[in-house]
Amino acid sequence: MIRYSFFLILVIYPFIISYTPQSNSNIISATLKVQKASNGKKITIESEVLYFIDKKEIRMHYTSPDEFIFISNILGETKLYFPKKNEVLIQQKDVFSAETDILFLFFTQNMSEMGLKNIGFQIISTKAEGDYLITKWSSPMGSKSVSEIELVYNDYVPIYTSFISSANKPLNKTYYGNYTEFKGNYIPLRITEITYLATGDSIVSRKDYSDLKFGNQVQTYLLNFKIPNNAKVVK
Protein backbone atom coordinates (compact mmCIF):
# COMPACT_ATOMS: atom_id res chain seq x y z
CA MET A 1 0.00 0.00 0.00
CA ILE A 2 3.07 2.21 -0.06
CA ARG A 3 2.28 5.37 -1.88
CA TYR A 4 3.14 9.06 -1.83
CA SER A 5 0.99 11.93 -3.03
CA PHE A 6 1.47 12.94 -6.68
CA PHE A 7 0.27 16.45 -7.53
CA LEU A 8 1.10 17.93 -10.93
CA ILE A 9 -0.72 21.06 -12.00
CA LEU A 10 -0.60 21.47 -15.78
CA VAL A 11 -2.87 22.48 -18.65
CA ILE A 12 -5.31 20.51 -20.85
CA TYR A 13 -8.32 21.04 -23.18
CA PRO A 14 -10.09 20.18 -25.41
CA PHE A 15 -10.46 16.42 -25.05
CA ILE A 16 -9.98 13.90 -27.85
CA ILE A 17 -12.48 11.03 -27.76
CA SER A 18 -12.09 7.53 -29.13
CA TYR A 19 -15.12 6.07 -30.89
CA THR A 20 -14.53 2.51 -29.69
CA PRO A 21 -16.91 2.04 -26.72
CA GLN A 22 -15.81 0.10 -23.65
CA SER A 23 -17.92 -1.97 -21.28
CA ASN A 24 -18.61 -0.13 -18.04
CA SER A 25 -20.09 -3.07 -16.12
CA ASN A 26 -17.32 -2.97 -13.48
CA ILE A 27 -16.29 0.67 -13.47
CA ILE A 28 -16.50 3.21 -10.64
CA SER A 29 -16.38 6.98 -10.88
CA ALA A 30 -16.04 9.61 -8.18
CA THR A 31 -15.45 13.31 -7.64
CA LEU A 32 -12.28 14.14 -5.71
CA LYS A 33 -11.35 17.33 -3.88
CA VAL A 34 -7.85 17.60 -2.45
CA GLN A 35 -6.69 20.28 -0.03
CA LYS A 36 -2.95 20.36 0.41
CA ALA A 37 -1.00 22.50 2.90
CA SER A 38 2.75 22.98 3.24
CA ASN A 39 4.98 25.81 4.49
CA GLY A 40 1.99 27.98 5.27
CA LYS A 41 0.59 27.65 1.75
CA LYS A 42 -2.64 25.93 0.80
CA ILE A 43 -3.84 24.66 -2.55
CA THR A 44 -7.13 23.05 -3.57
CA ILE A 45 -7.22 20.51 -6.41
CA GLU A 46 -10.38 19.08 -7.95
CA SER A 47 -10.72 16.12 -10.27
CA GLU A 48 -12.97 13.43 -11.63
CA VAL A 49 -11.72 9.88 -11.02
CA LEU A 50 -12.51 6.77 -13.03
CA TYR A 51 -11.57 3.26 -11.83
CA PHE A 52 -11.51 0.35 -14.28
CA ILE A 53 -11.63 -2.47 -11.74
CA ASP A 54 -11.11 -5.44 -14.09
CA LYS A 55 -8.13 -4.08 -16.00
CA LYS A 56 -6.84 -2.14 -12.98
CA GLU A 57 -6.53 1.26 -14.57
CA ILE A 58 -7.16 4.75 -13.22
CA ARG A 59 -8.06 7.83 -15.23
CA MET A 60 -8.29 11.26 -13.64
CA HIS A 61 -9.40 14.58 -15.08
CA TYR A 62 -7.98 17.41 -12.99
CA THR A 63 -10.18 20.49 -13.36
CA SER A 64 -8.86 22.94 -10.78
CA PRO A 65 -6.75 24.99 -10.43
CA ASP A 66 -5.60 23.87 -13.91
CA GLU A 67 -6.53 20.96 -16.13
CA PHE A 68 -4.79 17.78 -17.29
CA ILE A 69 -5.57 14.08 -17.69
CA PHE A 70 -3.73 11.42 -15.69
CA ILE A 71 -3.79 7.73 -16.70
CA SER A 72 -2.10 4.91 -14.75
CA ASN A 73 -2.28 1.12 -14.81
CA ILE A 74 -1.23 -1.80 -12.60
CA LEU A 75 2.27 -1.85 -14.15
CA GLY A 76 3.03 1.71 -13.09
CA GLU A 77 2.82 3.01 -16.67
CA THR A 78 1.71 6.61 -16.24
CA LYS A 79 0.65 9.13 -18.88
CA LEU A 80 -0.26 12.80 -18.53
CA TYR A 81 -1.83 14.45 -21.54
CA PHE A 82 -1.89 18.20 -22.16
CA PRO A 83 -4.31 18.93 -25.04
CA LYS A 84 -3.55 22.63 -25.42
CA LYS A 85 -0.03 21.62 -26.40
CA ASN A 86 -1.00 18.17 -27.67
CA GLU A 87 1.80 16.74 -25.54
CA VAL A 88 2.05 13.62 -23.42
CA LEU A 89 4.42 12.87 -20.55
CA ILE A 90 5.10 9.15 -20.09
CA GLN A 91 6.63 7.70 -16.92
CA GLN A 92 7.27 4.23 -15.52
CA LYS A 93 7.10 4.35 -11.72
CA ASP A 94 5.53 1.80 -9.39
CA VAL A 95 4.68 4.56 -6.90
CA PHE A 96 2.07 5.78 -9.39
CA SER A 97 0.68 2.31 -10.10
CA ALA A 98 -3.09 1.83 -9.99
CA GLU A 99 -2.51 -0.80 -7.31
CA THR A 100 -1.01 1.80 -4.97
CA ASP A 101 -3.96 4.19 -5.14
CA ILE A 102 -5.60 4.08 -1.72
CA LEU A 103 -9.24 4.15 -2.82
CA PHE A 104 -8.51 1.55 -5.50
CA LEU A 105 -7.18 -0.70 -2.75
CA PHE A 106 -10.46 -0.42 -0.86
CA PHE A 107 -12.35 -1.49 -3.97
CA THR A 108 -10.10 -4.43 -4.87
CA GLN A 109 -8.13 -5.72 -1.87
CA ASN A 110 -8.82 -7.61 1.35
CA MET A 111 -9.15 -4.79 3.84
CA SER A 112 -8.11 -7.04 6.73
CA GLU A 113 -4.56 -6.49 5.51
CA MET A 114 -4.84 -3.46 3.19
CA GLY A 115 -2.93 -5.31 0.48
CA LEU A 116 0.25 -5.45 2.57
CA LYS A 117 0.79 -9.18 2.06
CA ASN A 118 0.70 -8.70 -1.70
CA ILE A 119 3.71 -6.39 -1.55
CA GLY A 120 5.76 -8.60 0.78
CA PHE A 121 5.00 -7.26 4.26
CA GLN A 122 4.63 -9.72 7.14
CA ILE A 123 2.59 -9.22 10.29
CA ILE A 124 4.76 -9.19 13.44
CA SER A 125 2.34 -8.22 16.22
CA THR A 126 -1.35 -7.77 17.01
CA LYS A 127 -2.88 -6.21 20.10
CA ALA A 128 -6.20 -4.77 21.24
CA GLU A 129 -6.52 -1.43 22.99
CA GLY A 130 -10.12 -0.63 23.90
CA ASP A 131 -12.12 -0.45 20.67
CA TYR A 132 -8.99 -0.51 18.52
CA LEU A 133 -7.01 -3.37 16.99
CA ILE A 134 -3.38 -2.47 16.33
CA THR A 135 -1.24 -4.52 13.97
CA LYS A 136 2.39 -4.03 12.99
CA TRP A 137 3.99 -5.24 9.78
CA SER A 138 7.65 -5.65 8.87
CA SER A 139 8.86 -4.57 5.45
CA PRO A 140 10.11 -7.06 2.86
CA MET A 141 13.83 -7.70 2.57
CA GLY A 142 15.56 -5.11 0.43
CA SER A 143 13.30 -2.24 1.46
CA LYS A 144 15.54 0.74 2.18
CA SER A 145 13.06 3.41 3.19
CA VAL A 146 10.22 1.73 5.11
CA SER A 147 11.05 -0.54 8.04
CA GLU A 148 7.61 -1.03 9.55
CA ILE A 149 3.94 -0.20 9.05
CA GLU A 150 1.39 0.22 11.82
CA LEU A 151 -2.22 -0.46 10.84
CA VAL A 152 -5.10 0.35 13.21
CA TYR A 153 -8.73 -0.83 12.96
CA ASN A 154 -11.97 0.24 14.60
CA ASP A 155 -15.11 -1.86 14.08
CA TYR A 156 -13.19 -4.01 11.59
CA VAL A 157 -12.30 -1.16 9.21
CA PRO A 158 -8.90 0.55 8.86
CA ILE A 159 -8.77 4.01 10.39
CA TYR A 160 -5.01 4.71 10.46
CA THR A 161 -1.70 3.67 8.94
CA SER A 162 1.80 4.84 9.82
CA PHE A 163 4.98 4.24 7.84
CA ILE A 164 8.16 4.05 9.96
CA SER A 165 11.68 4.47 8.59
CA SER A 166 14.69 2.29 9.35
CA ALA A 167 15.77 5.12 11.68
CA ASN A 168 12.47 4.64 13.59
CA LYS A 169 11.07 7.96 12.42
CA PRO A 170 7.62 8.51 10.90
CA LEU A 171 7.57 8.89 7.13
CA ASN A 172 3.84 9.10 6.55
CA LYS A 173 0.61 8.94 8.56
CA THR A 174 -2.77 8.35 6.94
CA TYR A 175 -6.21 8.63 8.55
CA TYR A 176 -9.35 7.08 7.00
CA GLY A 177 -12.77 8.41 7.92
CA ASN A 178 -16.34 9.23 6.86
CA TYR A 179 -16.97 5.61 5.81
CA THR A 180 -19.87 4.68 3.56
CA GLU A 181 -21.09 1.34 2.20
CA PHE A 182 -20.79 1.15 -1.57
CA LYS A 183 -21.46 -1.99 -3.61
CA GLY A 184 -20.62 -4.29 -0.70
CA ASN A 185 -17.48 -2.40 0.32
CA TYR A 186 -16.89 0.06 3.14
CA ILE A 187 -15.19 3.05 1.54
CA PRO A 188 -13.57 6.01 3.36
CA LEU A 189 -14.77 9.21 1.73
CA ARG A 190 -12.16 11.26 3.59
CA ILE A 191 -8.46 10.38 3.62
CA THR A 192 -6.00 12.64 5.44
CA GLU A 193 -2.27 12.17 4.89
CA ILE A 194 0.71 13.70 6.65
CA THR A 195 4.02 13.24 4.87
CA TYR A 196 7.18 14.07 6.82
CA LEU A 197 10.06 15.52 4.81
CA ALA A 198 13.77 15.13 5.47
CA THR A 199 13.98 18.90 6.00
CA GLY A 200 11.77 18.60 9.06
CA ASP A 201 8.76 20.09 7.31
CA SER A 202 5.58 18.19 6.54
CA ILE A 203 2.87 18.15 3.88
CA VAL A 204 -0.76 17.71 4.92
CA SER A 205 -3.20 16.48 2.32
CA ARG A 206 -6.94 15.94 2.79
CA LYS A 207 -8.88 14.05 0.13
CA ASP A 208 -12.67 14.13 0.02
CA TYR A 209 -14.50 11.77 -2.34
CA SER A 210 -18.13 12.23 -3.37
CA ASP A 211 -20.72 11.31 -6.01
CA LEU A 212 -19.66 7.65 -6.30
CA LYS A 213 -21.23 5.88 -9.28
CA PHE A 214 -21.01 2.30 -10.53
CA GLY A 215 -21.51 0.44 -13.81
CA ASN A 216 -24.12 1.91 -16.14
CA GLN A 217 -24.52 4.92 -13.84
CA VAL A 218 -21.06 6.06 -14.95
CA GLN A 219 -21.42 8.56 -17.79
CA THR A 220 -18.19 10.37 -18.64
CA TYR A 221 -16.00 11.08 -21.64
CA LEU A 222 -13.15 9.43 -19.70
CA LEU A 223 -14.66 6.02 -20.49
CA ASN A 224 -13.52 6.27 -24.11
CA PHE A 225 -10.80 8.89 -23.83
CA LYS A 226 -7.80 8.25 -26.03
CA ILE A 227 -4.59 10.22 -26.36
CA PRO A 228 -4.23 11.19 -30.04
CA ASN A 229 -1.59 9.35 -32.04
CA ASN A 230 0.07 12.59 -33.09
CA ALA A 231 0.64 13.83 -29.53
CA LYS A 232 4.24 14.88 -28.92
CA VAL A 233 6.06 12.81 -26.29
CA VAL A 234 7.95 14.99 -23.79
CA LYS A 235 10.35 14.08 -20.99
C-alpha positions as CSV (number, residue, x, y, z in Angstrom):
1,M,0.0,0.0,0.0
2,I,3.1,2.2,-0.1
3,R,2.3,5.4,-1.9
4,Y,3.1,9.1,-1.8
5,S,1.0,11.9,-3.0
6,F,1.5,12.9,-6.7
7,F,0.3,16.4,-7.5
8,L,1.1,17.9,-10.9
9,I,-0.7,21.1,-12.0
10,L,-0.6,21.5,-15.8
11,V,-2.9,22.5,-18.6
12,I,-5.3,20.5,-20.8
13,Y,-8.3,21.0,-23.2
14,P,-10.1,20.2,-25.4
15,F,-10.5,16.4,-25.1
16,I,-10.0,13.9,-27.9
17,I,-12.5,11.0,-27.8
18,S,-12.1,7.5,-29.1
19,Y,-15.1,6.1,-30.9
20,T,-14.5,2.5,-29.7
21,P,-16.9,2.0,-26.7
22,Q,-15.8,0.1,-23.6
23,S,-17.9,-2.0,-21.3
24,N,-18.6,-0.1,-18.0
25,S,-20.1,-3.1,-16.1
26,N,-17.3,-3.0,-13.5
27,I,-16.3,0.7,-13.5
28,I,-16.5,3.2,-10.6
29,S,-16.4,7.0,-10.9
30,A,-16.0,9.6,-8.2
31,T,-15.5,13.3,-7.6
32,L,-12.3,14.1,-5.7
33,K,-11.4,17.3,-3.9
34,V,-7.8,17.6,-2.4
35,Q,-6.7,20.3,0.0
36,K,-2.9,20.4,0.4
37,A,-1.0,22.5,2.9
38,S,2.8,23.0,3.2
39,N,5.0,25.8,4.5
40,G,2.0,28.0,5.3
41,K,0.6,27.7,1.8
42,K,-2.6,25.9,0.8
43,I,-3.8,24.7,-2.5
44,T,-7.1,23.0,-3.6
45,I,-7.2,20.5,-6.4
46,E,-10.4,19.1,-7.9
47,S,-10.7,16.1,-10.3
48,E,-13.0,13.4,-11.6
49,V,-11.7,9.9,-11.0
50,L,-12.5,6.8,-13.0
51,Y,-11.6,3.3,-11.8
52,F,-11.5,0.4,-14.3
53,I,-11.6,-2.5,-11.7
54,D,-11.1,-5.4,-14.1
55,K,-8.1,-4.1,-16.0
56,K,-6.8,-2.1,-13.0
57,E,-6.5,1.3,-14.6
58,I,-7.2,4.8,-13.2
59,R,-8.1,7.8,-15.2
60,M,-8.3,11.3,-13.6
61,H,-9.4,14.6,-15.1
62,Y,-8.0,17.4,-13.0
63,T,-10.2,20.5,-13.4
64,S,-8.9,22.9,-10.8
65,P,-6.8,25.0,-10.4
66,D,-5.6,23.9,-13.9
67,E,-6.5,21.0,-16.1
68,F,-4.8,17.8,-17.3
69,I,-5.6,14.1,-17.7
70,F,-3.7,11.4,-15.7
71,I,-3.8,7.7,-16.7
72,S,-2.1,4.9,-14.7
73,N,-2.3,1.1,-14.8
74,I,-1.2,-1.8,-12.6
75,L,2.3,-1.8,-14.1
76,G,3.0,1.7,-13.1
77,E,2.8,3.0,-16.7
78,T,1.7,6.6,-16.2
79,K,0.7,9.1,-18.9
80,L,-0.3,12.8,-18.5
81,Y,-1.8,14.4,-21.5
82,F,-1.9,18.2,-22.2
83,P,-4.3,18.9,-25.0
84,K,-3.5,22.6,-25.4
85,K,0.0,21.6,-26.4
86,N,-1.0,18.2,-27.7
87,E,1.8,16.7,-25.5
88,V,2.0,13.6,-23.4
89,L,4.4,12.9,-20.6
90,I,5.1,9.1,-20.1
91,Q,6.6,7.7,-16.9
92,Q,7.3,4.2,-15.5
93,K,7.1,4.4,-11.7
94,D,5.5,1.8,-9.4
95,V,4.7,4.6,-6.9
96,F,2.1,5.8,-9.4
97,S,0.7,2.3,-10.1
98,A,-3.1,1.8,-10.0
99,E,-2.5,-0.8,-7.3
100,T,-1.0,1.8,-5.0
101,D,-4.0,4.2,-5.1
102,I,-5.6,4.1,-1.7
103,L,-9.2,4.2,-2.8
104,F,-8.5,1.6,-5.5
105,L,-7.2,-0.7,-2.7
106,F,-10.5,-0.4,-0.9
107,F,-12.3,-1.5,-4.0
108,T,-10.1,-4.4,-4.9
109,Q,-8.1,-5.7,-1.9
110,N,-8.8,-7.6,1.3
111,M,-9.1,-4.8,3.8
112,S,-8.1,-7.0,6.7
113,E,-4.6,-6.5,5.5
114,M,-4.8,-3.5,3.2
115,G,-2.9,-5.3,0.5
116,L,0.3,-5.4,2.6
117,K,0.8,-9.2,2.1
118,N,0.7,-8.7,-1.7
119,I,3.7,-6.4,-1.6
120,G,5.8,-8.6,0.8
121,F,5.0,-7.3,4.3
122,Q,4.6,-9.7,7.1
123,I,2.6,-9.2,10.3
124,I,4.8,-9.2,13.4
125,S,2.3,-8.2,16.2
126,T,-1.3,-7.8,17.0
127,K,-2.9,-6.2,20.1
128,A,-6.2,-4.8,21.2
129,E,-6.5,-1.4,23.0
130,G,-10.1,-0.6,23.9
131,D,-12.1,-0.4,20.7
132,Y,-9.0,-0.5,18.5
133,L,-7.0,-3.4,17.0
134,I,-3.4,-2.5,16.3
135,T,-1.2,-4.5,14.0
136,K,2.4,-4.0,13.0
137,W,4.0,-5.2,9.8
138,S,7.7,-5.6,8.9
139,S,8.9,-4.6,5.5
140,P,10.1,-7.1,2.9
141,M,13.8,-7.7,2.6
142,G,15.6,-5.1,0.4
143,S,13.3,-2.2,1.5
144,K,15.5,0.7,2.2
145,S,13.1,3.4,3.2
146,V,10.2,1.7,5.1
147,S,11.1,-0.5,8.0
148,E,7.6,-1.0,9.5
149,I,3.9,-0.2,9.1
150,E,1.4,0.2,11.8
151,L,-2.2,-0.5,10.8
152,V,-5.1,0.3,13.2
153,Y,-8.7,-0.8,13.0
154,N,-12.0,0.2,14.6
155,D,-15.1,-1.9,14.1
156,Y,-13.2,-4.0,11.6
157,V,-12.3,-1.2,9.2
158,P,-8.9,0.6,8.9
159,I,-8.8,4.0,10.4
160,Y,-5.0,4.7,10.5
161,T,-1.7,3.7,8.9
162,S,1.8,4.8,9.8
163,F,5.0,4.2,7.8
164,I,8.2,4.0,10.0
165,S,11.7,4.5,8.6
166,S,14.7,2.3,9.4
167,A,15.8,5.1,11.7
168,N,12.5,4.6,13.6
169,K,11.1,8.0,12.4
170,P,7.6,8.5,10.9
171,L,7.6,8.9,7.1
172,N,3.8,9.1,6.6
173,K,0.6,8.9,8.6
174,T,-2.8,8.3,6.9
175,Y,-6.2,8.6,8.5
176,Y,-9.3,7.1,7.0
177,G,-12.8,8.4,7.9
178,N,-16.3,9.2,6.9
179,Y,-17.0,5.6,5.8
180,T,-19.9,4.7,3.6
181,E,-21.1,1.3,2.2
182,F,-20.8,1.1,-1.6
183,K,-21.5,-2.0,-3.6
184,G,-20.6,-4.3,-0.7
185,N,-17.5,-2.4,0.3
186,Y,-16.9,0.1,3.1
187,I,-15.2,3.0,1.5
188,P,-13.6,6.0,3.4
189,L,-14.8,9.2,1.7
190,R,-12.2,11.3,3.6
191,I,-8.5,10.4,3.6
192,T,-6.0,12.6,5.4
193,E,-2.3,12.2,4.9
194,I,0.7,13.7,6.7
195,T,4.0,13.2,4.9
196,Y,7.2,14.1,6.8
197,L,10.1,15.5,4.8
198,A,13.8,15.1,5.5
199,T,14.0,18.9,6.0
200,G,11.8,18.6,9.1
201,D,8.8,20.1,7.3
202,S,5.6,18.2,6.5
203,I,2.9,18.1,3.9
204,V,-0.8,17.7,4.9
205,S,-3.2,16.5,2.3
206,R,-6.9,15.9,2.8
207,K,-8.9,14.0,0.1
208,D,-12.7,14.1,0.0
209,Y,-14.5,11.8,-2.3
210,S,-18.1,12.2,-3.4
211,D,-20.7,11.3,-6.0
212,L,-19.7,7.7,-6.3
213,K,-21.2,5.9,-9.3
214,F,-21.0,2.3,-10.5
215,G,-21.5,0.4,-13.8
216,N,-24.1,1.9,-16.1
217,Q,-24.5,4.9,-13.8
218,V,-21.1,6.1,-15.0
219,Q,-21.4,8.6,-17.8
220,T,-18.2,10.4,-18.6
221,Y,-16.0,11.1,-21.6
222,L,-13.1,9.4,-19.7
223,L,-14.7,6.0,-20.5
224,N,-13.5,6.3,-24.1
225,F,-10.8,8.9,-23.8
226,K,-7.8,8.2,-26.0
227,I,-4.6,10.2,-26.4
228,P,-4.2,11.2,-30.0
229,N,-1.6,9.3,-32.0
230,N,0.1,12.6,-33.1
231,A,0.6,13.8,-29.5
232,K,4.2,14.9,-28.9
233,V,6.1,12.8,-26.3
234,V,7.9,15.0,-23.8
235,K,10.4,14.1,-21.0
